[in-house]
Amino acid sequence: MSHPYSDLPERAYWRAAVGGRHYADLKDLAEPIPVPEGAQIATAGSCFAQHIGRHLRLRGQGYLDMEPAPDFLTEAEARQNGYGLFTCRYGNVYTARQLLQLTQEAMGLRQPLDIVWPLGQRHVDALRPSVDPVGHAQAADVLALRAMHLRAVLDMLKTLDVMVFTLGLTEAWRDRRDGTVYPTAPGTVAGVYDPQIHEFVNFSYADVLADLTEFRKLLHSINPRGQMILTVSPVPLAATASGGHVLVATGQSKATLRAVAGDLARSHEDIFYFPSYEIISSHPARGMFFEPDLRNVNDFGVSLVMQHFFGALGAQPGVVNDTSAPDTPICDESRLDVSAL
């Protein structure tokens, strides 16, 4: 008897596509992503996004680096100062609201009220506090560097063909006065926590959807050809301020981000979803792609994600000439886990 499930491709059936295969042999997990040949690709997002940028560089895939490191820094020093982690030196952009507000600021559409935070007797950029680990002697220096950074961000938005954005969190801290969202809780990396000024927020599905929709609108206003690849970081929350258990909070956050990314990809021809979250975190993987802390993704997991990612882009396997040890992602959020200190 004919029915709607009688003539589907192999990938549609669990036993054929997953249950009857070794996990390393899974195929067709991602829909093909039609990236133009020679496309200029930008990256932003959570710490897991750093892996994508690194592999784009290694494969010569047209990776944009709009804020290259000064020549006098070693490679390790450059990374510690926020260079080469993403297309611009914005550090971790964990939430969709951060991405939207950064874009608005670069386009001259908003001005955050509180930009400079104290770091001991020195000063850092509150919206990217970890990119200058030792800070600056003068607040004016922070403001001058931020102005340069925003010009680079605007150039990136105008230049890119594809933005790969890795959604990391729904939880964040913001300024009650103007709604500015920070990448870290005040008082962790830098700054001073003031409950009268700073408040916790856990963005909803509607919030994230609206933020990414507005980002797309702004991007197309200055770069109509710009496409987006959305992916969800498989890295669990380091800590939650929601009041719930961190495992449950992680599930809620990732489910929200995954639902938004999928719906946007279905609704817009210029937005695509890549399943890095599913590749690493789905139960058939049996947790084998996580380090012993059950949070950080191991090298084997990163390699498998990259294999599927470049397969979705239609890239040839090629040879990656890199004999160095893989870089450990630099993650502001890890500072929240006081139990590990």
C-alpha positions in Angstrom: 0.0 0.0 0.0 1.3 3.4 -0.9 1.6 6.1 1.8 3.6 9.3 2.4 6.5 7.4 4.0 6.9 4.6 1.4 9.2 6.4 -1.1 11.4 8.7 0.9 15.2 9.0 0.5 17.4 6.8 2.8 18.3 9.8 5.0 14.6 10.0 6.1 14.6 6.7 7.9 16.3 6.3 11.3 17.4 2.7 10.9 19.0 3.3 7.5 20.4 6.7 8.1 21.5 6.4 11.8 20.8 3.2 13.7 22.4 0.9 11.1 25.5 3.0 10.6 28.7 3.8 12.4 28.5 7.4 13.5 31.5 8.4 11.4 29.7 7.1 8.3 26.7 9.4 8.6 26.1 11.4 5.5 23.8 14.1 4.2 23.2 15.6 7.6 23.3 19.1 6.3 21.5 20.5 3.3 23.8 21.8 0.6 24.7 25.4 1.1 25.2 27.2 -2.2 28.1 29.5 -1.4 29.5 31.2 -4.5 33.0 30.3 -5.6 35.5 32.8 -4.1 33.0 34.0 -1.6 34.2 36.2 1.2 33.2 34.5 4.5 33.0 36.2 7.9 32.6 34.5 11.3 31.1 35.6 14.6 29.5 34.0 17.6 30.4 31.8 20.5 33.8 30.3 21.2 32.9 27.2 19.0 32.8 29.6 16.0 36.6 30.0 16.3 37.0 26.5 14.9 35.1 27.4 11.8 37.3 30.5 11.2 40.5 28.5 11.7 39.5 25.8 9.3 38.4 28.3 6.7 41.9 29.9 6.9 43.6 26.6 6.6 41.6 25.6 3.5 42.0 28.9 1.8 38.2 29.4 1.6 38.2 33.2 1.3 38.1 33.9 5.0 37.8 37.6 5.9 40.2 39.0 8.5 39.3 42.7 8.9 41.5 43.4 12.0 44.8 41.5 11.5 47.3 41.4 14.3 50.2 43.8 14.5 53.5 42.3 13.2 55.2 42.6 16.6 52.9 40.1 18.3 53.6 36.4 18.2 50.7 34.1 17.1 50.0 33.2 20.7 50.1 36.8 21.9 47.8 37.8 19.0 45.2 35.2 20.1 45.4 36.3 23.7 44.6 39.8 22.5 41.6 38.8 20.4 43.2 38.8 17.0 42.5 36.0 14.5 39.7 34.5 16.5 36.9 35.9 14.4 36.7 38.1 11.3 36.8 41.2 13.5 38.3 41.7 17.0 34.9 41.6 18.8 35.6 38.6 21.0 32.8 36.2 21.7 29.3 37.3 20.5 27.2 34.9 22.4 23.7 36.2 21.7 21.7 37.5 18.8 21.1 40.7 20.7 24.8 41.3 20.9 25.2 40.8 17.1 22.3 43.2 16.4 23.5 45.9 18.8 27.1 45.7 17.4 25.7 46.1 13.9 23.5 49.1 15.0 26.5 50.7 16.7 28.8 50.2 13.6 26.1 51.7 11.4 25.7 54.7 13.7 22.2 53.7 14.9 22.9 53.4 18.6 25.4 54.6 21.2 25.9 52.4 24.3 25.8 54.3 27.6 28.5 52.4 29.3 31.5 51.5 27.1 34.5 51.6 29.4 34.8 49.2 32.4 37.5 49.3 35.1 40.1 46.5 35.3 41.9 47.2 38.5 43.5 50.6 37.9 43.2 50.2 34.1 40.3 50.3 31.6 38.8 47.9 29.1 36.0 47.9 26.4 32.9 46.7 28.3 31.5 45.1 25.1 34.7 43.0 24.4 36.5 43.0 27.7 38.8 40.1 27.1 40.5 41.3 23.9 42.8 43.5 25.9 43.8 41.3 28.9 45.9 44.0 30.6 43.6 46.9 29.7 44.6 50.5 28.9 45.9 53.3 31.1 43.4 55.8 29.8 39.7 55.4 29.1 40.2 57.6 26.0 42.4 54.9 24.5 39.6 52.4 24.9 37.2 54.7 23.1 39.7 55.4 20.3 40.3 51.7 19.7 36.5 51.0 19.8 36.0 53.6 17.0 38.6 51.8 14.9 36.9 48.5 15.7 33.5 49.7 14.6 34.9 50.9 11.3 36.3 47.4 10.7 32.9 45.9 11.6 31.1 48.2 9.1 33.7 47.3 6.4 33.1 43.6 7.2 29.3 44.0 6.8 29.7 45.7 3.5 32.3 43.3 2.2 31.1 39.8 3.2 29.3 37.4 1.0 28.5 35.0 3.8 28.2 35.5 7.6 28.6 32.3 9.6 27.1 33.0 13.0 27.3 30.5 15.8 24.5 31.0 18.3 25.7 30.2 21.8 23.5 31.5 24.6 20.1 32.9 25.4 21.2 34.1 28.9 22.9 37.4 29.2 23.4 40.5 31.4 22.3 43.9 30.3 22.3 47.5 31.3 18.8 48.5 32.7 19.2 52.1 31.5 19.6 51.5 27.7 19.4 47.7 27.2 23.0 47.3 26.2 23.9 43.5 26.4 27.3 42.5 27.5 29.3 39.4 26.5 30.2 38.7 30.2 28.5 39.4 33.5 29.9 42.6 35.1 32.5 41.8 37.7 33.7 38.5 36.1 36.3 39.5 33.4 36.1 43.2 34.3 33.7 45.9 35.5 31.8 46.2 38.7 28.4 44.5 39.2 25.7 46.9 40.4 22.2 45.3 40.7 20.7 48.7 40.4 22.2 49.0 36.9 22.7 45.5 35.7 20.0 42.8 35.2 19.9 39.2 34.0 17.9 38.4 30.9 17.1 35.1 29.3 16.0 35.8 25.7 12.9 34.0 24.4 12.3 32.4 21.0 10.5 35.6 19.9 13.4 37.8 21.1 16.0 35.8 19.2 13.9 35.6 16.1 13.2 39.4 16.1 16.9 40.2 16.7 18.2 38.0 13.8 15.4 39.2 11.5 16.4 42.8 12.2 20.1 42.0 11.7 19.3 40.5 8.3 17.3 43.7 7.4 20.3 46.0 8.4 22.8 43.8 6.6 20.8 43.9 3.4 20.4 47.6 3.7 24.2 48.0 3.0 24.9 44.6 1.4 22.0 43.1 -0.4 24.0 40.0 -1.5 24.8 39.0 2.1 23.9 35.5 3.1 23.9 33.9 6.6 24.8 30.4 7.8 23.4 29.8 11.3 24.6 27.1 13.6 24.2 26.4 17.2 27.1 25.8 19.5 27.1 22.3 21.1 29.0 23.6 24.1 26.8 23.6 27.2 26.4 26.6 29.5 29.3 27.0 31.9 26.8 28.4 34.5 23.3 29.6 34.6 21.8 32.5 36.4 18.2 31.3 35.7 17.8 29.7 39.1 17.4 26.2 37.5 19.8 23.3 37.1 22.5 24.1 34.5 21.7 20.9 32.5 18.0 21.9 32.2 19.0 25.5 31.4 21.3 24.3 28.7 18.5 22.3 27.1 16.2 25.3 27.1 18.8 27.6 25.7 19.9 25.3 22.9 16.3 24.3 22.0 15.4 28.0 21.7 18.4 28.8 19.4 17.9 25.7 17.3 14.2 26.4 16.7 14.9 30.0 15.7 17.8 29.0 13.3 15.7 26.3 11.7 12.7 28.6 11.2 14.8 31.4 9.7 16.4 29.0 7.3 13.0 27.7 6.2 11.7 31.2 5.8 14.5 32.9 3.8 16.4 31.8 0.8 19.5 33.6 1.9 19.7 31.9 5.3 21.0 28.4 5.8 21.2 26.1 8.9 24.2 23.9 9.6 23.8 21.1 12.3 26.9 21.3 14.3 24.8 21.0 17.5 23.3 17.8 16.3 26.5 16.3 15.1 28.2 16.7 18.5 25.3 16.5 21.0 22.8 13.9 19.6 22.6 10.7 21.6 23.9 8.4 18.9 27.3 10.1 19.4 27.3 8.7 23.0 29.1 11.7 24.2 32.4 10.7 22.5 33.0 14.1 21.1 33.3 15.8 24.5 36.4 16.2 26.7 36.2 14.6 30.1 34.5 17.7 31.5 31.5 16.9 29.2 31.5 20.5 28.0 34.4 21.2 25.7 34.4 19.6 22.3 37.4 17.4 21.5 39.6 17.5 18.4 37.8 14.5 16.9 34.5 16.2 17.2 35.7 19.4 15.7 37.2 17.5 12.8 33.9 15.7 12.1 31.9 18.9 12.2 34.4 20.5 9.8 34.1 17.5 7.5 30.3 17.9 7.3 30.6 21.7 7.1 32.9 21.8 4.1 30.9 19.0 2.5 27.8 21.1 2.7 29.7 23.9 1.0 30.6 21.6 -1.8 34.3 22.0 -1.0 36.8 19.4 -2.2 38.5 17.5 0.7 41.9 18.8 -0.1 45.0 18.6 2.1 45.2 20.9 5.1 48.8 21.8 5.7 48.9 22.4 9.4 51.2 20.6 11.8 50.5 22.8 14.8 48.4 21.7 17.8 44.8 22.8 17.5 44.1 26.0 19.3 42.0 25.9 22.4 39.1 28.3 21.9 39.2 31.5 24.0 35.8 31.6 25.9 34.7 34.4 28.2 31.9 32.3 29.5 34.2 29.7 31.0 35.1 32.4 33.7 31.6 32.0 35.1 32.3 28.4 36.4 33.6 29.3 39.8 33.6 25.6 40.7 36.5 25.1 38.3 38.6 27.9 39.8 
